[in-house]
């Protein structure tokens, strides 16, 4: 899965969001490491777990604006 995660990282980096969507975050839970809900930057391609790097996540709140 590490290769797939690198592919998604590259795809997200090469697909910028419109300015009105770029400063949004979501609260997610991870289906791989089962870490508790935490926030991460929103992207329509995928939302990365900050604990383990997986994209196998579920949004529990958001998206919402961050400063």
N, C-alpha and C positions, 0 to 999 in steps of 0.2 A: 504493500500500500504506500510505502514511502515514495515510490516513483509517481504514483497517482497524485499524492499530495504536492509534490514538486510541480507537476503539470498544472494542477489547479492554482498553485501560487503564481506561476508564470502567466496563466490565462487571466487571473484577476489583476495582476500588475499591468498587463497590456490592454485592459478594458476599463478605462477610467469611467467613473460615474458622472452624470451631469452635476453641475455645481449645487443645485438644490438638493441632491441626494448624497453628495460626497461626505457630509458631516453628520452622518447618522450611525447609530449603534443599535445593537439588539442584545437582549439577554438570552443566552443559550444554555442548554444542557448537552453534554456529550454522551453519545450512545456507546462510545468505545471505553473511555476511562471512567465514566459515571461520576465525574466531578460535579459538584453542586453548581447551580446556576451562576453564571458570571457574564459580564458584558464583553463584546467584541465589536469591531467595526463591521457595519452592514455592507454586504455586496450581494447582488442578485444571483451571482454564480455560486457562491457558497460562503458560509460563515465558519471561520476556523476556531477550533478550541485552543485557547491560549495555554492550557495545561499539557496537552499531548500532541497538538498539531494536526489533529484529525479534522476532516470536514463532515464526518458522520454526526451531525448535530441537529438539534431541534430548537426552533425559536420559541421561547416562553413569554417574551414581552418585546414589543417594539415593532418596527423601528422607531427610534426617537432621536431628536437632535442632540448633539453634544457640542460643546464649545471648544 
